[in-house]
Amino acid sequence: MKLQIRKLLKRRDKATVYLFVIVLLVLFLLGLSIPLRPKVSDVEKRELERFPEFHLDSFLNGEYFSQITLWYADTFPFRETLLSVNSKVKEFYGIKTQQLYGAIAEADEIPEAGAPPAAVDTMPEEQEDESADFSRESLADGQREEIGDGSIAGVAAEAAQMAAQAGQEQLPDATIHTEPEVAGTVYIADGKGFELYYFNREGADLYAAAINEAARKLQGTAQVYDMLVPTAVSVCLDETIQESLKSSPQNKVFDYVYGQIDSSVKKVPVFDTLKKHNAEYIYYNTDHHWTALGAYYGYLEFAKAKGFEPNGLEEYETKVFDHFVGSFYSFSNQSEILKNNADTITAYVPKGTNVIRYLEKGGEEKKWNIINDVSAYAPGVKYSCFIGGDNPFSWINNPDITDGSSCVIIKESYGNAFVPFLVDHYQMVYVVDYRYYEDNLIDFVKENKVQDVIFLNNADALTKRQSQLLGGILK
């Protein structure tokens, strides 16, 4: 009997070894299949590694073989399917509906609004509007005592009472109070993804200095506007949760940055407006951008600063594109939670024209649609329905306006959903993505007699690298 059991065990072990060898052989042959190797990742929205060119120096020092290894791993056939399967397997290890990926970073301390910058000369202070910001930290101790214990519910009740006394409209509050599990930079709760934000003072000071440089050089030529846009983490997550994750409060960051910017620059504050509308679909579930609806609320605030009557949403033709899965999906190792809560993009076509022209990074000129049909695009790239994506320079001529009015918006990808709302208010709208633009912006504004210069950036752009790129086009 024991002998028979041993034979069966040996057969099983041999079968296991044979199966393992067969699987390895299949994977090896699959890996050698050049035609099956992908060149572009739709999920990660990037070109994959190319097979390296042979150079004697890199061959001798071993770098050539490292590059081949990187190419082999990055372009393995069916890589995204395998990554998705890996994500599903990990869920069996107990990963629940709240997840964080990556490492917790350290943020700089946020100075008080109006404090002198650390990296540049002190800028003229702007009079702070204390009524524009409301937070639990600003409540007086006496006010807390009237509520009771100062709990979240009590603070929310007082906020509602104060707003009612001020005659403000009451909207539903969708702030998330769920305690998360800390595991990195993407927080997933209620089917939504969030990226933590860490304040960088040097980057913020350089950004303010760049805006001041533009205002100084364009004094008497153009009006400069600045709009800082919060990301979803600061608008949708409870402040105590942000603090526990060491994510910097962006409203305080913006107060500090605006305090360094010259008073001649018209600030377009949008934080409170977006916070007020956080129960609406103003940020995507699977992507780091705001939606066109979120951008529309920013447009309303710009209309106030500029002094014109904005269009109502009902005035626009709408385009709807289903099944968009964005950057958070790839950052979360293709989380099934986000995959099952894919986004819908609603875009608003300008009334005057839907035609945009732009220069690609290689310098080729293209004619495109301001709101382009991306129904047949891969799920990960559908955000490019707005103004053809990120290009160094674009321009829009509205034939319905002939008064010579013009503006230039200097932006990163957050500005893409905002640009369409400008079209119906200017004869010419110029779009500059400062990450790729190589000419001098000041010279362009003066030569083309542009009246309005609009800087629009999200909080994550307040870094040293981004601010240096911005400053570079102003020299």
PLY file of the C-alpha trace (Angstrom):
ply
format ascii 1.0
element vertex 475
property float x
property float y
property float z
element edge 474
property int vertex1
property int vertex2
end_header
0.00 0.00 0.00
2.77 2.43 0.95
4.64 1.53 -2.24
1.61 2.41 -4.35
1.24 5.76 -2.58
4.90 6.55 -3.21
4.49 5.73 -6.92
1.45 7.99 -7.14
3.32 10.80 -5.43
6.26 10.40 -7.81
3.91 10.50 -10.79
2.26 13.62 -9.43
5.62 15.30 -8.84
6.78 14.42 -12.36
3.53 15.72 -13.83
3.95 18.96 -11.87
7.51 19.37 -13.12
6.49 18.64 -16.72
3.62 21.11 -16.50
5.89 23.77 -15.02
8.48 23.26 -17.78
5.78 23.39 -20.45
4.41 26.66 -19.04
7.90 28.17 -18.94
8.53 27.02 -22.52
5.26 28.53 -23.72
6.03 31.83 -21.97
9.55 31.80 -23.43
8.27 31.26 -26.96
5.56 33.86 -26.41
8.19 36.33 -25.26
10.17 35.76 -28.44
7.16 36.49 -30.62
8.05 39.96 -31.97
4.76 40.53 -33.85
2.77 40.09 -30.63
4.80 42.63 -28.71
2.83 45.87 -28.07
4.33 49.24 -28.94
1.89 51.46 -27.02
0.12 51.04 -23.67
-3.45 52.34 -23.83
-3.83 51.97 -20.06
-0.64 53.87 -19.18
-0.99 56.25 -22.16
2.65 56.01 -23.24
4.94 54.48 -25.81
6.63 51.31 -24.59
10.38 50.70 -24.67
11.96 50.18 -28.07
14.63 47.59 -28.82
17.94 49.40 -28.17
20.35 50.33 -30.90
23.73 48.61 -30.70
26.66 50.75 -29.55
30.05 49.34 -28.69
30.39 51.44 -25.50
27.03 50.31 -24.06
27.83 46.71 -25.10
31.15 46.70 -23.27
29.83 48.28 -20.04
26.76 46.03 -19.92
24.20 48.81 -20.37
23.09 47.36 -23.72
21.94 44.13 -22.07
20.11 46.08 -19.35
18.24 47.97 -22.08
17.29 44.68 -23.76
15.99 43.38 -20.43
13.89 46.54 -19.97
12.52 46.23 -23.54
11.72 42.54 -23.02
9.76 43.16 -19.82
8.03 46.36 -20.96
6.75 44.94 -24.26
5.89 41.40 -23.18
2.88 40.14 -25.18
-0.46 40.58 -23.40
1.28 42.57 -20.63
-1.82 44.55 -19.66
-3.96 41.42 -19.48
-1.35 39.77 -17.27
-1.18 42.86 -15.04
-4.96 42.81 -14.70
-4.88 39.12 -13.73
-2.16 39.89 -11.19
-4.34 42.60 -9.67
-7.25 40.17 -9.35
-5.03 37.58 -7.67
-3.87 40.17 -5.12
-7.48 40.79 -4.14
-7.61 37.24 -2.77
-4.97 38.30 -0.22
-7.47 40.51 1.59
-7.23 43.85 -0.22
-10.59 45.51 0.33
-12.47 48.38 -1.25
-10.24 51.07 0.23
-6.70 50.90 -1.08
-3.60 53.07 -1.31
-0.59 52.34 -3.47
2.95 53.69 -3.27
4.73 55.44 -0.43
3.74 58.28 1.85
5.84 61.37 1.14
6.73 64.33 3.33
5.25 67.74 2.59
6.74 71.13 3.42
5.01 73.18 6.09
2.60 75.70 4.60
3.47 79.25 5.70
0.75 81.70 6.61
-0.78 83.61 3.71
1.35 86.67 3.02
4.54 85.14 4.45
7.67 86.04 2.44
8.77 83.37 -0.08
11.70 81.14 0.75
13.30 80.91 -2.70
12.65 84.34 -4.23
12.43 87.97 -3.18
9.40 89.05 -1.20
6.44 89.88 -3.46
3.80 92.56 -2.79
1.13 91.18 -0.55
-2.48 90.96 -1.63
-5.30 91.87 0.76
-6.66 88.54 1.97
-10.40 87.94 1.79
-11.04 86.18 5.07
-14.66 85.49 4.20
-13.64 83.41 1.17
-12.29 80.50 3.20
-14.16 78.44 5.75
-12.64 75.50 7.57
-12.89 73.84 10.93
-9.57 75.33 11.95
-10.97 78.86 11.53
-13.84 78.32 13.97
-13.44 80.15 17.24
-13.46 78.13 20.45
-16.63 79.88 21.52
-18.38 78.82 18.33
-17.35 75.21 18.91
-18.79 75.31 22.41
-22.17 76.36 21.05
-22.23 73.16 18.96
-21.06 70.87 21.70
-18.09 68.58 21.16
-16.70 70.08 17.94
-17.37 66.86 16.01
-17.52 66.62 12.22
-21.30 66.57 12.35
-21.33 69.60 14.63
-18.98 71.57 12.41
-21.04 70.70 9.34
-24.16 71.86 11.16
-22.57 75.17 12.04
-21.33 75.60 8.46
-24.88 75.11 7.22
-26.20 77.56 9.82
-23.62 80.20 8.91
-24.32 79.75 5.20
-28.06 80.01 5.78
-27.60 83.22 7.73
-25.54 84.59 4.84
-28.31 83.69 2.43
-26.17 81.15 0.54
-27.63 78.29 -1.45
-27.41 74.95 0.34
-26.15 72.05 -1.80
-25.63 68.40 -0.85
-22.25 67.66 0.74
-20.54 64.49 -0.54
-17.36 64.77 1.53
-15.96 61.29 2.17
-15.43 60.52 5.86
-14.34 56.88 5.44
-11.09 56.02 7.20
-8.68 54.65 4.54
-5.97 52.03 4.60
-2.65 53.72 3.89
-0.60 52.03 1.14
0.57 54.78 -1.19
-0.55 57.65 -3.37
-3.90 56.43 -4.74
-6.80 56.26 -2.35
-9.84 54.29 -3.54
-13.18 54.66 -1.79
-16.74 54.61 -3.03
-15.42 53.59 -6.42
-13.32 56.77 -6.74
-9.57 57.25 -6.97
-7.58 60.01 -5.27
-3.94 61.08 -5.36
-2.38 62.61 -2.27
-0.87 66.09 -2.48
2.36 67.23 -0.82
3.15 70.93 -0.66
6.54 71.97 -2.08
7.39 75.49 -0.95
10.24 76.05 -3.41
8.00 75.08 -6.31
5.17 77.29 -5.05
7.50 80.28 -4.63
8.94 79.79 -8.12
5.43 79.60 -9.53
4.43 82.90 -7.88
7.65 84.49 -9.10
6.89 83.37 -12.67
3.39 84.89 -12.55
4.84 88.13 -11.17
7.46 88.15 -13.94
4.72 87.85 -16.56
2.70 90.65 -14.94
5.74 92.93 -14.79
6.76 92.37 -18.40
3.18 92.69 -19.69
2.23 95.74 -17.65
0.28 98.09 -19.90
0.05 95.39 -22.60
-2.20 92.62 -21.26
-4.19 91.69 -18.17
-2.81 88.64 -16.36
-5.15 86.15 -14.65
-4.20 83.21 -12.45
-6.40 80.21 -11.65
-5.16 77.49 -9.28
-7.35 74.38 -9.41
-7.54 71.86 -6.55
-7.36 68.15 -7.19
-10.06 65.77 -5.98
-8.31 64.80 -2.74
-8.72 68.28 -1.24
-12.27 68.78 -2.44
-13.76 65.36 -1.74
-11.93 63.94 1.30
-12.57 64.98 4.88
-9.87 67.28 6.27
-9.02 64.92 9.13
-8.43 62.10 6.63
-6.19 64.35 4.55
-4.25 65.20 7.69
-3.89 61.54 8.67
-2.47 60.81 5.21
-0.18 63.87 5.47
-1.83 65.29 2.36
-1.49 69.08 2.34
-4.70 71.17 2.42
-4.76 72.85 -0.96
-6.98 75.77 0.07
-4.22 76.91 2.45
-1.59 76.33 -0.25
-3.52 78.54 -2.65
-3.93 81.23 0.00
-0.16 81.25 0.45
0.62 81.35 -3.28
-1.93 84.07 -3.99
-0.37 86.03 -1.15
2.92 86.10 -3.08
1.38 87.18 -6.38
1.24 90.87 -7.30
-2.07 92.66 -6.83
-2.12 93.62 -10.52
-2.80 89.96 -11.33
-6.48 89.01 -11.18
-6.83 85.84 -9.11
-9.61 83.42 -10.03
-10.32 81.41 -6.86
-12.22 78.19 -7.57
-11.59 76.07 -4.46
-14.70 77.11 -2.52
-16.90 76.79 -5.60
-15.75 73.24 -6.31
-16.01 72.30 -2.64
-19.58 73.57 -2.65
-20.38 71.33 -5.63
-18.50 68.22 -4.48
-21.67 66.11 -4.63
-21.69 66.61 -8.39
-19.63 64.82 -11.04
-16.79 67.36 -11.08
-13.89 64.87 -10.91
-13.47 61.57 -12.67
-13.51 58.31 -10.73
-10.57 56.72 -12.53
-8.54 59.76 -13.58
-6.77 62.72 -11.95
-8.46 65.44 -14.05
-11.57 67.46 -13.32
-14.54 66.84 -15.59
-15.94 69.36 -18.06
-18.56 70.18 -15.42
-15.80 70.98 -12.93
-14.11 73.13 -15.59
-17.44 74.87 -16.22
-17.56 76.00 -12.59
-14.04 77.37 -13.07
-15.28 79.17 -16.18
-18.07 80.80 -14.14
-15.49 82.16 -11.71
-13.37 83.45 -14.58
-16.45 85.19 -16.01
-16.83 87.02 -12.68
-13.18 88.10 -12.70
-13.30 89.17 -16.36
-16.75 90.73 -16.12
-18.74 89.03 -18.88
-22.00 87.03 -18.95
-21.21 83.29 -19.10
-23.11 80.78 -21.21
-25.47 78.35 -19.54
-24.73 74.65 -19.93
-28.05 74.22 -21.71
-26.77 76.46 -24.52
-24.11 73.98 -25.60
-24.32 70.92 -27.82
-23.12 68.00 -25.71
-21.03 64.99 -26.66
-20.95 61.91 -24.44
-18.23 59.24 -24.48
-18.66 56.13 -22.34
-16.17 53.81 -20.67
-13.22 56.06 -19.91
-10.61 54.62 -17.54
-7.83 57.08 -16.76
-4.55 57.52 -14.94
-5.69 56.25 -11.54
-6.58 52.93 -13.12
-2.98 52.43 -14.24
-1.55 53.92 -10.99
-3.60 51.38 -9.01
-2.21 48.38 -10.89
-5.47 48.17 -12.83
-7.74 47.96 -9.82
-10.94 46.02 -10.48
-12.83 48.53 -8.33
-11.95 51.37 -10.70
-12.40 49.22 -13.77
-15.94 48.45 -12.63
-16.63 52.15 -12.04
-15.44 53.50 -15.40
-16.16 57.12 -16.23
-18.39 58.84 -18.74
-17.01 61.97 -20.42
-19.51 64.71 -21.16
-18.06 67.49 -23.32
-19.59 70.81 -24.38
-19.09 72.04 -27.96
-18.54 75.82 -28.30
-21.29 77.67 -30.17
-19.01 79.72 -32.44
-16.77 76.99 -33.88
-15.52 73.49 -33.24
-12.30 73.93 -35.21
-8.85 74.11 -33.63
-5.42 74.16 -35.22
-2.31 73.09 -33.40
1.36 72.36 -33.79
2.45 68.89 -32.76
5.62 68.37 -30.76
7.40 67.61 -34.02
6.28 70.94 -35.52
3.63 69.61 -37.91
0.44 71.68 -38.15
-2.92 69.92 -37.83
-6.56 70.91 -38.11
-8.71 69.18 -35.50
-11.95 69.44 -33.53
-12.11 71.33 -30.24
-14.37 68.53 -29.03
-13.40 65.48 -31.05
-15.31 62.22 -31.37
-13.33 59.63 -29.37
-16.03 56.95 -29.28
-13.75 54.44 -31.01
-10.64 55.36 -28.99
-9.12 53.05 -26.38
-10.61 53.57 -22.88
-7.40 55.06 -21.49
-7.03 57.92 -23.99
-10.55 59.33 -24.25
-9.64 62.50 -22.29
-7.95 63.59 -25.52
-11.42 64.53 -26.81
-10.60 68.01 -25.44
-8.59 70.22 -27.89
-6.64 67.29 -29.32
-4.74 66.60 -26.09
-1.48 68.22 -24.99
0.27 70.13 -27.78
2.88 72.90 -27.54
0.78 75.54 -29.28
-2.82 75.73 -30.53
-5.12 78.46 -31.84
-8.86 78.88 -32.35
-10.47 81.50 -34.59
-14.13 82.15 -33.79
-15.78 83.51 -36.96
-18.75 84.80 -34.96
-16.58 87.44 -33.24
-14.77 90.14 -35.22
-13.78 92.67 -32.54
-10.10 91.69 -32.44
-10.35 90.28 -28.90
-7.86 87.59 -27.94
-6.50 85.62 -25.02
-3.76 83.10 -24.44
-4.17 80.37 -21.83
-0.98 78.87 -20.40
-1.78 75.46 -19.00
-0.97 71.82 -18.37
-3.55 69.09 -19.08
-6.10 70.47 -16.57
-6.63 73.36 -18.96
-7.81 71.12 -21.80
-11.39 70.83 -20.52
-11.46 74.57 -19.74
-10.43 75.94 -23.15
-13.73 75.19 -24.96
-15.60 77.58 -22.65
-13.35 80.50 -23.68
-14.11 80.18 -27.39
-17.42 82.07 -27.39
-15.88 85.17 -25.73
-12.84 85.91 -27.94
-12.11 86.20 -31.63
-8.82 84.39 -31.07
-7.96 81.90 -28.35
-4.33 80.80 -28.17
-3.33 77.77 -26.10
0.19 77.22 -24.77
1.30 74.07 -22.96
4.38 75.38 -21.21
5.79 71.87 -20.78
6.44 71.67 -24.53
6.38 75.29 -25.78
9.84 76.51 -26.82
9.24 80.13 -27.86
9.07 83.29 -25.76
5.55 83.92 -24.46
6.12 87.61 -23.69
7.22 88.31 -27.25
4.25 86.40 -28.63
1.74 88.36 -26.52
3.21 91.71 -27.54
3.56 90.85 -31.23
-0.03 89.57 -31.46
-1.51 92.26 -29.19
-3.14 89.69 -26.90
-5.31 91.36 -24.27
-5.75 88.58 -21.68
-3.12 86.14 -20.40
-4.62 83.32 -18.35
-2.51 80.94 -16.27
-4.38 77.77 -15.26
-2.69 75.04 -13.26
-3.73 72.32 -10.84
-2.09 71.99 -7.44
0.26 69.22 -8.57
1.92 71.70 -10.97
3.31 73.70 -8.03
6.61 71.85 -8.14
10.13 73.08 -8.79
10.37 71.36 -12.16
7.00 72.55 -13.45
7.54 76.10 -12.22
10.97 76.24 -13.85
9.42 75.18 -17.15
6.80 77.89 -16.75
9.41 80.51 -15.95
11.48 79.38 -18.93
8.95 80.59 -21.52
8.88 84.07 -19.92
12.59 84.88 -20.29
0 1
1 2
2 3
3 4
4 5
5 6
6 7
7 8
8 9
9 10
10 11
11 12
12 13
13 14
14 15
15 16
16 17
17 18
18 19
19 20
20 21
21 22
22 23
23 24
24 25
25 26
26 27
27 28
28 29
29 30
30 31
31 32
32 33
33 34
34 35
35 36
36 37
37 38
38 39
39 40
40 41
41 42
42 43
43 44
44 45
45 46
46 47
47 48
48 49
49 50
50 51
51 52
52 53
53 54
54 55
55 56
56 57
57 58
58 59
59 60
60 61
61 62
62 63
63 64
64 65
65 66
66 67
67 68
68 69
69 70
70 71
71 72
72 73
73 74
74 75
75 76
76 77
77 78
78 79
79 80
80 81
81 82
82 83
83 84
84 85
85 86
86 87
87 88
88 89
89 90
90 91
91 92
92 93
93 94
94 95
95 96
96 97
97 98
98 99
99 100
100 101
101 102
102 103
103 104
104 105
105 106
106 107
107 108
108 109
109 110
110 111
111 112
112 113
113 114
114 115
115 116
116 117
117 118
118 119
119 120
120 121
121 122
122 123
123 124
124 125
125 126
126 127
127 128
128 129
129 130
130 131
131 132
132 133
133 134
134 135
135 136
136 137
137 138
138 139
139 140
140 141
141 142
142 143
143 144
144 145
145 146
146 147
147 148
148 149
149 150
150 151
151 152
152 153
153 154
154 155
155 156
156 157
157 158
158 159
159 160
160 161
161 162
162 163
163 164
164 165
165 166
166 167
167 168
168 169
169 170
170 171
171 172
172 173
173 174
174 175
175 176
176 177
177 178
178 179
179 180
180 181
181 182
182 183
183 184
184 185
185 186
186 187
187 188
188 189
189 190
190 191
191 192
192 193
193 194
194 195
195 196
196 197
197 198
198 199
199 200
200 201
201 202
202 203
203 204
204 205
205 206
206 207
207 208
208 209
209 210
210 211
211 212
212 213
213 214
214 215
215 216
216 217
217 218
218 219
219 220
220 221
221 222
222 223
223 224
224 225
225 226
226 227
227 228
228 229
229 230
230 231
231 232
232 233
233 234
234 235
235 236
236 237
237 238
238 239
239 240
240 241
241 242
242 243
243 244
244 245
245 246
246 247
247 248
248 249
249 250
250 251
251 252
252 253
253 254
254 255
255 256
256 257
257 258
258 259
259 260
260 261
261 262
262 263
263 264
264 265
265 266
266 267
267 268
268 269
269 270
270 271
271 272
272 273
273 274
274 275
275 276
276 277
277 278
278 279
279 280
280 281
281 282
282 283
283 284
284 285
285 286
286 287
287 288
288 289
289 290
290 291
291 292
292 293
293 294
294 295
295 296
296 297
297 298
298 299
299 300
300 301
301 302
302 303
303 304
304 305
305 306
306 307
307 308
308 309
309 310
310 311
311 312
312 313
313 314
314 315
315 316
316 317
317 318
318 319
319 320
320 321
321 322
322 323
323 324
324 325
325 326
326 327
327 328
328 329
329 330
330 331
331 332
332 333
333 334
334 335
335 336
336 337
337 338
338 339
339 340
340 341
341 342
342 343
343 344
344 345
345 346
346 347
347 348
348 349
349 350
350 351
351 352
352 353
353 354
354 355
355 356
356 357
357 358
358 359
359 360
360 361
361 362
362 363
363 364
364 365
365 366
366 367
367 368
368 369
369 370
370 371
371 372
372 373
373 374
374 375
375 376
376 377
377 378
378 379
379 380
380 381
381 382
382 383
383 384
384 385
385 386
386 387
387 388
388 389
389 390
390 391
391 392
392 393
393 394
394 395
395 396
396 397
397 398
398 399
399 400
400 401
401 402
402 403
403 404
404 405
405 406
406 407
407 408
408 409
409 410
410 411
411 412
412 413
413 414
414 415
415 416
416 417
417 418
418 419
419 420
420 421
421 422
422 423
423 424
424 425
425 426
426 427
427 428
428 429
429 430
430 431
431 432
432 433
433 434
434 435
435 436
436 437
437 438
438 439
439 440
440 441
441 442
442 443
443 444
444 445
445 446
446 447
447 448
448 449
449 450
450 451
451 452
452 453
453 454
454 455
455 456
456 457
457 458
458 459
459 460
460 461
461 462
462 463
463 464
464 465
465 466
466 467
467 468
468 469
469 470
470 471
471 472
472 473
473 474
